[in-house]
Amino acid sequence: MPSIKISDLRQKKDDELKKQLDDLNKEKFNLRFQASNGQLSNTGRVKEVRRGIAKIKTLLNKVNEKE
């Protein structure tokens, strides 16, 4: 899965962003679990997921500030 682009996220609605944030948090948990067991093959994915979570949280905070 390619990295998450901020331009794609800006086009989504709040509920879609929140759902994607939940999905990324679940994936982050699973990746951490795999890493602790030594089963993680793509270690770079952890970094991508963390950055994606940060991007979504930043956008959600900006939207909430405007309101």
Secondary structure as UniProt FT lines:
FT   HELIX           6..10
FT   HELIX           14..37
FT   HELIX           44..66
//
